[in-house]
Amino acid sequence: SAATITADLLLIGLFADSSSPTPGTAVVDSATGGAIQRVLSLGDFRGQANETAFLYPERGSIARIGLVGLGPEAALTPAALQNALAAATRRAAAIGRQRLAAVVVESAALGDFGRALGYAAVAGPFDPGKSKPGEEPVQTIVVPGVAAGEAEALWAAVAEGVVIGRAVNDARHLVYLPPNVLTPTALAEAAQKLAAECGLSSDVWDGDRLQAEGMTAFLAVARGS
């Protein structure tokens, strides 16, 4: 049950203009003394896309509840779900959240939810100016209330989302590097390293090949770097 788990942060997605917790999150609301309902009743959280609100229950084993705005239910897409969950983990970057939990968004496909959660766990907290490649503060992901027959598919999707998130983080790290560090040679070496790690072949073109292909604009930028 979501109400009895132990977590540094429990994510709960709510659609726009929700007036009460969903059936799947009502048990958490009850266990925390109606904290979610109070925020909704006061209008402090409207469920707009990527909106977040953090609650700190006075009882139970959940340190923080992160309400995540999903926007209008009819407009929910896998990308929107991914961005919303990542917005919450990004905001939580400065707090301890090694054990991340999330309540399944009932109207989303389980695979879409799993990929979004895996992505958000690693890509949301990543700061290209501060984080180091491979640095992942979230160590454990928990999804309560999943039927035994659906668990394998869910965790496969979470794993896929983690891989996507790591790839995005690697790209962010490279983009953030200054041009005197990420020279064309350094970028080529990074591409070769990635290809080798993934079991792929790679072909790096030198200046003569680029000139022969007529890529003069590219060469001009490279010389400026």
PAVO-155325 format. One record per atom (N, C-alpha, C): x, y, z; residue in one letter; residue number from 1. Coordinates in nm, 3 decimals. Example, Ala and Ser with C-alpha at 12.3 -4.5 7.8 and 13.67 -1.06 7.14 Angstrom:
% PAVO-155325
1.319/-0.569/0.780/A/1
1.230/-0.450/0.780/A/1
1.320/-0.330/0.780/A/1
1.285/-0.225/0.708/S/2
1.367/-0.106/0.714/S/2
1.290/0.003/0.787/S/2
//
This chain:
% PAVO-155325
0.084/-0.119/0.000/S/1
0.000/0.000/0.000/S/1
0.087/0.124/0.000/S/1
0.044/0.228/-0.074/A/2
0.119/0.353/-0.078/A/2
0.124/0.421/0.057/A/2
0.028/0.390/0.143/A/3
0.024/0.456/0.273/A/3
0.124/0.399/0.372/A/3
0.173/0.279/0.348/T/4
0.261/0.212/0.445/T/4
0.405/0.198/0.398/T/4
0.439/0.248/0.280/I/5
0.574/0.235/0.231/I/5
0.667/0.334/0.302/I/5
0.795/0.311/0.288/T/6
0.897/0.404/0.338/T/6
0.962/0.470/0.218/T/6
0.964/0.602/0.216/A/7
1.020/0.673/0.101/A/7
1.066/0.812/0.142/A/7
1.174/0.858/0.077/D/8
1.217/0.997/0.096/D/8
1.122/1.091/0.023/D/8
1.069/1.044/-0.089/L/9
0.976/1.125/-0.168/L/9
0.876/1.035/-0.238/L/9
0.749/1.064/-0.220/L/10
0.641/0.992/-0.289/L/10
0.577/1.086/-0.388/L/10
0.582/1.052/-0.517/L/11
0.522/1.134/-0.621/L/11
0.377/1.091/-0.646/L/11
0.289/1.190/-0.652/I/12
0.148/1.165/-0.681/I/12
0.105/1.260/-0.792/I/12
0.066/1.206/-0.905/G/13
0.021/1.288/-1.016/G/13
-0.127/1.318/-1.007/G/13
-0.163/1.445/-1.029/L/14
-0.303/1.486/-1.025/L/14
-0.333/1.570/-1.149/L/14
-0.451/1.550/-1.205/F/15
-0.490/1.623/-1.325/F/15
-0.541/1.763/-1.291/F/15
-0.552/1.846/-1.393/A/16
-0.592/1.985/-1.374/A/16
-0.727/1.994/-1.305/A/16
-0.733/2.088/-1.210/D/17
-0.857/2.120/-1.138/D/17
-0.913/2.000/-1.061/D/17
-0.825/1.913/-1.013/S/18
-0.870/1.804/-0.927/S/18
-0.921/1.863/-0.796/S/18
-1.037/1.817/-0.753/S/19
-1.095/1.869/-0.629/S/19
-1.075/1.773/-0.512/S/19
-1.029/1.653/-0.542/S/20
-1.007/1.553/-0.437/S/20
-0.905/1.452/-0.487/S/20
-0.841/1.381/-0.396/P/21
-0.746/1.278/-0.437/P/21
-0.813/1.169/-0.519/P/21
-0.739/1.109/-0.609/T/22
-0.792/0.997/-0.687/T/22
-0.809/0.876/-0.595/T/22
-0.889/0.777/-0.637/P/23
-0.905/0.657/-0.554/P/23
-0.771/0.593/-0.516/P/23
-0.674/0.599/-0.607/G/24
-0.545/0.538/-0.579/G/24
-0.461/0.614/-0.477/G/24
-0.492/0.743/-0.457/T/25
-0.414/0.823/-0.362/T/25
-0.493/0.860/-0.237/T/25
-0.620/0.825/-0.234/A/26
-0.702/0.857/-0.118/A/26
-0.649/0.790/0.008/A/26
-0.593/0.670/-0.007/V/27
-0.540/0.599/0.110/V/27
-0.419/0.674/0.167/V/27
-0.339/0.736/0.080/V/28
-0.226/0.816/0.127/V/28
-0.277/0.940/0.199/V/28
-0.379/1.003/0.142/D/29
-0.437/1.122/0.203/D/29
-0.489/1.091/0.343/D/29
-0.558/0.978/0.355/S/30
-0.613/0.938/0.484/S/30
-0.502/0.911/0.585/S/30
-0.398/0.843/0.539/A/31
-0.288/0.806/0.630/A/31
-0.207/0.926/0.675/A/31
-0.213/1.034/0.598/T/32
-0.136/1.154/0.633/T/32
-0.226/1.264/0.689/T/32
-0.344/1.226/0.734/G/33
-0.432/1.322/0.799/G/33
-0.499/1.420/0.707/G/33
-0.521/1.381/0.580/G/34
-0.591/1.468/0.487/G/34
-0.508/1.581/0.431/G/34
-0.376/1.564/0.428/A/35
-0.287/1.672/0.382/A/35
-0.313/1.708/0.236/A/35
-0.336/1.608/0.153/I/36
-0.358/1.634/0.009/I/36
-0.489/1.707/-0.012/I/36
-0.594/1.660/0.054/Q/37
-0.725/1.723/0.040/Q/37
-0.722/1.869/0.084/Q/37
-0.648/1.901/0.190/R/38
-0.641/2.038/0.237/R/38
-0.580/2.130/0.132/R/38
-0.472/2.084/0.069/V/39
-0.407/2.165/-0.034/V/39
-0.501/2.188/-0.152/V/39
-0.573/2.084/-0.193/L/40
-0.666/2.097/-0.305/L/40
-0.783/2.188/-0.269/L/40
-0.833/2.175/-0.149/S/41
-0.948/2.257/-0.107/S/41
-0.911/2.404/-0.099/S/41
-0.788/2.434/-0.060/L/42
-0.742/2.572/-0.050/L/42
-0.710/2.632/-0.187/L/42
-0.699/2.547/-0.287/G/43
-0.666/2.596/-0.421/G/43
-0.518/2.627/-0.439/G/43
-0.434/2.578/-0.347/D/44
-0.290/2.604/-0.357/D/44
-0.223/2.517/-0.463/D/44
-0.293/2.414/-0.507/F/45
-0.241/2.327/-0.613/F/45
-0.354/2.299/-0.709/F/45
-0.334/2.334/-0.838/R/46
-0.441/2.323/-0.936/R/46
-0.418/2.212/-1.038/R/46
-0.306/2.145/-1.030/G/47
-0.280/2.034/-1.122/G/47
-0.240/2.075/-1.263/G/47
-0.197/2.200/-1.279/Q/48
-0.152/2.244/-1.411/Q/48
-0.024/2.170/-1.450/Q/48
-0.001/2.155/-1.580/A/49
0.112/2.077/-1.628/A/49
0.243/2.123/-1.566/A/49
0.316/2.028/-1.507/N/50
0.447/2.049/-1.446/N/50
0.444/2.131/-1.317/N/50
0.324/2.160/-1.266/E/51
0.313/2.227/-1.137/E/51
0.353/2.129/-1.028/E/51
0.418/2.177/-0.924/T/52
0.457/2.089/-0.814/T/52
0.424/2.153/-0.679/T/52
0.398/2.069/-0.582/A/53
0.378/2.114/-0.445/A/53
0.429/2.004/-0.352/A/53
0.504/2.041/-0.251/F/54
0.561/1.943/-0.160/F/54
0.493/1.951/-0.024/F/54
0.455/1.835/0.026/L/55
0.389/1.825/0.157/L/55
0.479/1.743/0.250/L/55
0.469/1.773/0.377/Y/56
0.553/1.705/0.476/Y/56
0.464/1.644/0.583/Y/56
0.426/1.517/0.565/P/57
0.333/1.452/0.659/P/57
0.389/1.449/0.800/P/57
0.302/1.467/0.896/E/58
0.343/1.463/1.036/E/58
0.348/1.322/1.091/E/58
0.291/1.226/1.015/R/59
0.294/1.088/1.061/R/59
0.315/0.996/0.942/R/59
0.353/0.876/0.973/G/60
0.379/0.779/0.867/G/60
0.527/0.775/0.832/G/60
0.562/0.690/0.736/S/61
0.702/0.668/0.699/S/61
0.739/0.732/0.566/S/61
0.655/0.824/0.517/I/62
0.685/0.899/0.395/I/62
0.734/1.037/0.435/I/62
0.859/1.068/0.402/A/63
0.918/1.195/0.445/A/63
0.855/1.313/0.372/A/63
0.832/1.297/0.243/R/64
0.777/1.405/0.162/R/64
0.680/1.350/0.060/R/64
0.576/1.425/0.031/I/65
0.485/1.392/-0.078/I/65
0.499/1.502/-0.182/I/65
0.527/1.462/-0.304/G/66
0.538/1.560/-0.413/G/66
0.415/1.550/-0.502/G/66
0.329/1.650/-0.498/L/67
0.215/1.654/-0.588/L/67
0.264/1.705/-0.723/L/67
0.225/1.636/-0.829/V/68
0.274/1.666/-0.964/V/68
0.155/1.698/-1.053/V/68
0.154/1.817/-1.112/G/69
0.046/1.855/-1.203/G/69
0.062/1.788/-1.339/G/69
-0.043/1.722/-1.385/L/70
-0.040/1.652/-1.513/L/70
-0.114/1.727/-1.623/L/70
-0.178/1.838/-1.589/G/71
-0.256/1.911/-1.688/G/71
-0.388/1.841/-1.714/G/71
-0.462/1.881/-1.819/P/72
-0.591/1.818/-1.849/P/72
-0.573/1.669/-1.880/P/72
-0.660/1.587/-1.827/E/73
-0.647/1.443/-1.847/E/73
-0.653/1.404/-1.994/E/73
-0.737/1.472/-2.071/A/74
-0.752/1.438/-2.213/A/74
-0.626/1.471/-2.292/A/74
-0.541/1.557/-2.238/A/75
-0.421/1.599/-2.310/A/75
-0.296/1.525/-2.265/A/75
-0.312/1.428/-2.176/L/76
-0.194/1.358/-2.125/L/76
-0.131/1.271/-2.233/L/76
-0.002/1.290/-2.255/T/77
0.076/1.210/-2.348/T/77
0.194/1.150/-2.272/T/77
0.261/1.049/-2.327/P/78
0.380/0.996/-2.260/P/78
0.485/1.103/-2.233/P/78
0.505/1.195/-2.328/A/79
0.603/1.302/-2.309/A/79
0.560/1.397/-2.198/A/79
0.431/1.429/-2.191/A/80
0.382/1.519/-2.087/A/80
0.397/1.455/-1.949/A/80
0.371/1.326/-1.940/L/81
0.386/1.254/-1.813/L/81
0.533/1.253/-1.771/L/81
0.621/1.228/-1.865/Q/82
0.764/1.226/-1.838/Q/82
0.811/1.362/-1.787/Q/82
0.768/1.469/-1.854/N/83
0.810/1.604/-1.816/N/83
0.757/1.641/-1.678/N/83
0.635/1.599/-1.648/A/84
0.576/1.633/-1.519/A/84
0.651/1.567/-1.404/A/84
0.677/1.437/-1.417/L/85
0.750/1.367/-1.311/L/85
0.892/1.422/-1.296/L/85
0.955/1.455/-1.409/A/86
1.090/1.511/-1.405/A/86
1.091/1.649/-1.339/A/86
0.983/1.725/-1.355/A/87
0.975/1.857/-1.291/A/87
0.979/1.841/-1.140/A/87
0.914/1.738/-1.088/A/88
0.913/1.716/-0.944/A/88
1.049/1.670/-0.893/A/88
1.112/1.576/-0.962/T/89
1.243/1.529/-0.917/T/89
1.349/1.638/-0.933/T/89
1.330/1.727/-1.031/R/90
1.423/1.839/-1.047/R/90
1.411/1.935/-0.930/R/90
1.289/1.963/-0.890/R/91
1.270/2.054/-0.777/R/91
1.324/1.992/-0.648/R/91
1.319/1.861/-0.641/A/92
1.365/1.792/-0.520/A/92
1.515/1.766/-0.521/A/92
1.587/1.823/-0.616/A/93
1.729/1.791/-0.634/A/93
1.812/1.823/-0.510/A/93
1.771/1.923/-0.433/A/94
1.853/1.966/-0.319/A/94
1.821/1.891/-0.191/A/94
1.723/1.800/-0.195/I/95
1.686/1.729/-0.073/I/95
1.716/1.581/-0.087/I/95
1.723/1.513/0.025/G/96
1.752/1.370/0.021/G/96
1.635/1.293/-0.037/G/96
1.657/1.215/-0.138/R/97
1.549/1.138/-0.199/R/97
1.608/1.011/-0.260/R/97
1.691/0.943/-0.184/Q/98
1.752/0.820/-0.235/Q/98
1.647/0.713/-0.263/Q/98
1.541/0.714/-0.186/R/99
1.433/0.616/-0.205/R/99
1.312/0.691/-0.261/R/99
1.290/0.674/-0.392/L/100
1.182/0.745/-0.462/L/100
1.066/0.650/-0.485/L/100
0.946/0.694/-0.452/A/101
0.825/0.615/-0.476/A/101
0.728/0.697/-0.559/A/101
0.638/0.629/-0.626/A/102
0.538/0.699/-0.707/A/102
0.412/0.614/-0.717/A/102
0.298/0.681/-0.708/V/103
0.168/0.616/-0.725/V/103
0.138/0.612/-0.874/V/103
0.097/0.497/-0.923/V/104
0.067/0.480/-1.065/V/104
-0.042/0.578/-1.108/V/104
-0.020/0.647/-1.220/V/105
-0.123/0.733/-1.279/V/105
-0.223/0.642/-1.350/V/105
-0.344/0.634/-1.295/E/106
-0.438/0.529/-1.335/E/106
-0.480/0.536/-1.482/E/106
-0.486/0.655/-1.539/S/107
-0.533/0.666/-1.677/S/107
-0.420/0.657/-1.779/S/107
-0.297/0.639/-1.733/A/108
-0.184/0.625/-1.826/A/108
-0.153/0.478/-1.846/A/108
-0.102/0.444/-1.963/A/109
-0.057/0.307/-1.987/A/109
0.057/0.276/-1.891/A/109
0.058/0.156/-1.838/L/110
0.157/0.121/-1.736/L/110
0.300/0.135/-1.790/L/110
0.321/0.097/-1.916/G/111
0.453/0.111/-1.975/G/111
0.496/0.256/-1.986/G/111
0.404/0.344/-2.025/D/112
0.434/0.487/-2.035/D/112
0.469/0.543/-1.897/D/112
0.394/0.501/-1.797/F/113
0.421/0.547/-1.661/F/113
0.559/0.501/-1.615/F/113
0.590/0.373/-1.638/G/114
0.719/0.319/-1.595/G/114
0.836/0.391/-1.662/G/114
0.826/0.412/-1.793/R/115
0.934/0.482/-1.863/R/115
0.949/0.625/-1.812/R/115
0.838/0.692/-1.788/A/116
0.843/0.829/-1.738/A/116
0.907/0.835/-1.600/A/116
0.874/0.738/-1.516/L/117
0.929/0.736/-1.381/L/117
1.079/0.707/-1.384/L/117
1.121/0.610/-1.464/G/118
1.263/0.579/-1.474/G/118
1.342/0.698/-1.527/G/118
1.286/0.764/-1.628/Y/119
1.351/0.882/-1.685/Y/119
1.362/0.992/-1.579/Y/119
1.253/1.020/-1.510/A/120
1.251/1.128/-1.412/A/120
1.348/1.103/-1.297/A/120
1.366/0.977/-1.262/A/121
1.454/0.944/-1.149/A/121
1.598/0.984/-1.175/A/121
1.643/0.973/-1.302/V/122
1.784/1.002/-1.331/V/122
1.804/1.136/-1.404/V/122
1.710/1.174/-1.489/A/123
1.727/1.296/-1.569/A/123
1.675/1.420/-1.497/A/123
1.571/1.406/-1.417/G/124
1.516/1.521/-1.347/G/124
1.616/1.591/-1.256/G/124
1.686/1.519/-1.169/P/125
1.778/1.585/-1.076/P/125
1.910/1.630/-1.139/P/125
1.936/1.590/-1.263/F/126
2.067/1.617/-1.323/F/126
2.084/1.764/-1.356/F/126
2.192/1.823/-1.307/D/127
2.227/1.961/-1.336/D/127
2.359/1.960/-1.412/D/127
2.359/1.993/-1.542/P/128
2.482/1.982/-1.621/P/128
2.595/2.069/-1.570/P/128
2.563/2.173/-1.492/G/129
2.667/2.259/-1.438/G/129
2.727/2.208/-1.309/G/129
2.658/2.112/-1.244/K/130
2.704/2.064/-1.114/K/130
2.718/1.913/-1.108/K/130
2.624/1.843/-1.169/S/131
2.625/1.696/-1.161/S/131
2.737/1.638/-1.246/S/131
2.790/1.527/-1.201/K/132
2.891/1.455/-1.277/K/132
2.824/1.342/-1.354/K/132
2.875/1.307/-1.471/P/133
2.817/1.195/-1.546/P/133
2.814/1.069/-1.460/P/133
2.700/1.004/-1.459/G/134
2.685/0.883/-1.378/G/134
2.642/0.908/-1.235/G/134
2.634/1.034/-1.195/E/135
2.592/1.067/-1.059/E/135
2.439/1.059/-1.050/E/135
2.390/0.966/-0.972/E/136
2.245/0.944/-0.963/E/136
2.205/0.931/-0.816/E/136
2.147/1.037/-0.759/P/137
2.110/1.034/-0.617/P/137
1.999/0.935/-0.583/P/137
1.910/0.906/-0.679/V/138
1.803/0.810/-0.653/V/138
1.860/0.669/-0.663/V/138
1.855/0.596/-0.553/Q/139
1.911/0.462/-0.549/Q/139
1.805/0.353/-0.558/Q/139
1.683/0.385/-0.515/T/140
1.576/0.285/-0.512/T/140
1.447/0.348/-0.563/T/140
1.374/0.273/-0.647/I/141
1.244/0.318/-0.697/I/141
1.139/0.219/-0.649/I/141
1.032/0.271/-0.593/V/142
0.925/0.189/-0.538/V/142
0.793/0.231/-0.602/V/142
0.716/0.133/-0.648/V/143
0.582/0.161/-0.701/V/143
0.484/0.069/-0.628/V/143
0.410/0.122/-0.531/P/144
0.319/0.038/-0.453/P/144
0.192/0.003/-0.529/P/144
0.131/-0.106/-0.489/G/145
-0.001/-0.142/-0.538/G/145
-0.006/-0.198/-0.678/G/145
0.105/-0.242/-0.734/V/146
0.106/-0.299/-0.869/V/146
0.075/-0.448/-0.862/V/146
-0.018/-0.492/-0.944/A/147
-0.055/-0.634/-0.944/A/147
0.064/-0.720/-0.985/A/147
0.070/-0.839/-0.929/A/148
0.183/-0.929/-0.955/A/148
0.201/-0.956/-1.104/A/148
0.092/-0.968/-1.177/G/149
0.100/-0.996/-1.319/G/149
0.150/-0.880/-1.403/G/149
0.153/-0.760/-1.345/E/150
0.196/-0.641/-1.420/E/150
0.335/-0.593/-1.379/E/150
0.388/-0.649/-1.271/A/151
0.514/-0.598/-1.216/A/151
0.630/-0.612/-1.313/A/151
0.641/-0.726/-1.381/E/152
0.754/-0.748/-1.471/E/152
0.755/-0.645/-1.585/E/152
0.638/-0.621/-1.644/A/153
0.630/-0.522/-1.753/A/153
0.660/-0.382/-1.701/A/153
0.613/-0.351/-1.581/L/154
0.639/-0.219/-1.524/L/154
0.789/-0.196/-1.506/L/154
0.857/-0.292/-1.444/W/155
0.999/-0.271/-1.415/W/155
1.084/-0.274/-1.541/W/155
1.039/-0.345/-1.643/A/156
1.109/-0.339/-1.772/A/156
1.098/-0.198/-1.831/A/156
0.982/-0.138/-1.816/A/157
0.962/-0.002/-1.866/A/157
1.043/0.098/-1.784/A/157
1.047/0.080/-1.652/V/158
1.128/0.168/-1.567/V/158
1.275/0.161/-1.609/V/158
1.324/0.039/-1.631/A/159
1.464/0.022/-1.674/A/159
1.491/0.092/-1.806/A/159
1.394/0.085/-1.898/E/160
1.409/0.154/-2.027/E/160
1.416/0.304/-2.006/E/160
1.330/0.355/-1.918/G/161
1.332/0.498/-1.889/G/161
1.463/0.544/-1.827/G/161
1.521/0.460/-1.742/V/162
1.651/0.493/-1.681/V/162
1.759/0.504/-1.789/V/162
1.759/0.411/-1.883/V/163
1.856/0.415/-1.993/V/163
1.840/0.544/-2.074/V/163
1.716/0.579/-2.105/I/164
1.690/0.703/-2.181/I/164
1.738/0.824/-2.101/I/164
1.709/0.825/-1.972/G/165
1.751/0.936/-1.888/G/165
1.902/0.950/-1.882/G/165
1.972/0.839/-1.873/R/166
2.118/0.844/-1.869/R/166
2.174/0.897/-2.001/R/166
2.114/0.857/-2.112/A/167
2.159/0.906/-2.243/A/167
2.138/1.057/-2.253/A/167
2.024/1.104/-2.205/V/168
1.997/1.248/-2.206/V/168
2.098/1.321/-2.118/V/168
2.129/1.266/-2.002/N/169
2.227/1.329/-1.913/N/169
2.365/1.337/-1.978/N/169
2.404/1.230/-2.046/D/170
2.533/1.231/-2.115/D/170
2.537/1.341/-2.221/D/170
2.427/1.357/-2.295/A/171
2.421/1.462/-2.397/A/171
2.424/1.600/-2.333/A/171
2.353/1.616/-2.223/R/172
2.353/1.746/-2.154/R/172
2.494/1.781/-2.106/R/172
2.564/1.681/-2.055/H/173
2.699/1.706/-2.005/H/173
2.790/1.755/-2.118/H/173
2.781/1.692/-2.235/L/174
2.863/1.733/-2.348/L/174
2.827/1.874/-2.396/L/174
2.698/1.902/-2.405/V/175
2.652/2.033/-2.453/V/175
2.699/2.145/-2.361/V/175
2.709/2.116/-2.232/Y/176
2.744/2.218/-2.134/Y/176
2.894/2.251/-2.136/Y/176
2.976/2.163/-2.192/L/177
3.120/2.186/-2.192/L/177
3.157/2.303/-2.283/L/177
3.253/2.387/-2.243/P/178
3.295/2.500/-2.328/P/178
3.367/2.449/-2.452/P/178
3.368/2.529/-2.559/P/179
3.427/2.483/-2.686/P/179
3.576/2.453/-2.678/P/179
3.647/2.516/-2.584/N/180
3.790/2.485/-2.573/N/180
3.814/2.350/-2.506/N/180
3.709/2.294/-2.446/V/181
3.718/2.160/-2.387/V/181
3.657/2.056/-2.481/V/181
3.536/2.085/-2.528/L/182
3.471/1.993/-2.621/L/182
3.509/2.032/-2.764/L/182
3.633/2.007/-2.799/T/183
3.680/2.032/-2.935/T/183
3.622/1.926/-3.028/T/183
3.630/1.944/-3.159/P/184
3.583/1.840/-3.250/P/184
3.649/1.705/-3.223/P/184
3.777/1.708/-3.188/T/185
3.847/1.582/-3.157/T/185
3.789/1.518/-3.031/T/185
3.763/1.600/-2.929/A/186
3.708/1.547/-2.805/A/186
3.568/1.490/-2.827/A/186
3.488/1.558/-2.910/L/187
3.354/1.509/-2.939/L/187
3.360/1.375/-3.015/L/187
3.454/1.366/-3.109/A/188
3.471/1.241/-3.183/A/188
3.511/1.128/-3.090/A/188
3.600/1.158/-2.996/E/189
3.644/1.055/-2.900/E/189
3.528/1.011/-2.811/E/189
3.444/1.106/-2.773/A/190
3.328/1.071/-2.691/A/190
3.232/0.982/-2.769/A/190
3.214/1.012/-2.897/A/191
3.126/0.930/-2.982/A/191
3.183/0.790/-2.999/A/191
3.314/0.781/-3.018/Q/192
3.377/0.650/-3.032/Q/192
3.364/0.567/-2.904/Q/192
3.381/0.633/-2.791/K/193
3.369/0.564/-2.663/K/193
3.227/0.511/-2.644/K/193
3.128/0.594/-2.676/L/194
2.989/0.553/-2.662/L/194
2.958/0.435/-2.755/L/194
3.006/0.443/-2.878/A/195
2.982/0.335/-2.973/A/195
3.042/0.204/-2.923/A/195
3.164/0.213/-2.870/A/196
3.231/0.092/-2.820/A/196
3.155/0.031/-2.703/A/196
3.103/0.117/-2.614/E/197
3.028/0.068/-2.498/E/197
2.898/-0.001/-2.539/E/197
2.841/0.043/-2.651/C/198
2.714/-0.012/-2.699/C/198
2.732/-0.123/-2.803/C/198
2.857/-0.157/-2.833/G/199
2.883/-0.262/-2.931/G/199
2.857/-0.219/-3.074/G/199
2.872/-0.089/-3.101/L/200
2.848/-0.035/-3.236/L/200
2.981/0.002/-3.301/L/200
2.982/0.006/-3.432/S/201
3.099/0.053/-3.505/S/201
3.089/0.204/-3.523/S/201
3.201/0.269/-3.544/S/202
3.202/0.414/-3.563/S/202
3.303/0.451/-3.670/S/202
3.277/0.560/-3.738/D/203
3.365/0.607/-3.845/D/203
3.385/0.757/-3.828/D/203
3.504/0.798/-3.792/V/204
3.534/0.939/-3.768/V/204
3.601/0.997/-3.892/V/204
3.543/1.103/-3.945/W/205
3.598/1.170/-4.064/W/205
3.702/1.274/-4.021/W/205
3.817/1.273/-4.086/D/206
3.918/1.374/-4.057/D/206
3.895/1.497/-4.146/D/206
3.985/1.594/-4.133/G/207
3.967/1.718/-4.208/G/207
3.967/1.698/-4.358/G/207
4.052/1.611/-4.407/D/208
4.057/1.588/-4.551/D/208
3.926/1.529/-4.603/D/208
3.868/1.437/-4.526/R/209
3.742/1.376/-4.568/R/209
3.629/1.479/-4.565/R/209
3.629/1.561/-4.464/L/210
3.525/1.664/-4.454/L/210
3.537/1.763/-4.571/L/210
3.660/1.798/-4.606/Q/211
3.682/1.889/-4.717/Q/211
3.633/1.827/-4.847/Q/211
3.662/1.698/-4.863/A/212
3.621/1.627/-4.984/A/212
3.470/1.618/-4.996/A/212
3.402/1.614/-4.883/E/213
3.256/1.606/-4.881/E/213
3.191/1.744/-4.894/E/213
3.274/1.849/-4.902/G/214
3.220/1.983/-4.920/G/214
3.161/2.043/-4.794/G/214
3.203/1.996/-4.676/M/215
3.146/2.044/-4.549/M/215
3.228/2.161/-4.496/M/215
3.237/2.267/-4.578/T/216
3.322/2.381/-4.545/T/216
3.271/2.461/-4.425/T/216
3.140/2.474/-4.412/A/217
3.084/2.548/-4.297/A/217
3.119/2.476/-4.167/A/217
3.106/2.346/-4.166/F/218
3.141/2.267/-4.049/F/218
3.288/2.285/-4.014/F/218
3.376/2.282/-4.115/L/219
3.518/2.299/-4.092/L/219
3.549/2.437/-4.037/L/219
3.478/2.538/-4.085/A/220
3.501/2.674/-4.037/A/220
3.469/2.686/-3.888/A/220
3.358/2.626/-3.846/V/221
3.320/2.627/-3.703/V/221
3.424/2.552/-3.622/V/221
3.472/2.439/-3.675/A/222
3.570/2.359/-3.604/A/222
3.700/2.438/-3.584/A/222
3.741/2.512/-3.685/R/223
3.863/2.591/-3.672/R/223
3.847/2.701/-3.567/R/223
3.724/2.754/-3.559/G/224
3.697/2.857/-3.457/G/224
3.699/2.803/-3.317/G/224
3.679/2.671/-3.303/S/225
3.681/2.610/-3.172/S/225
3.822/2.577/-3.127/S/225
//
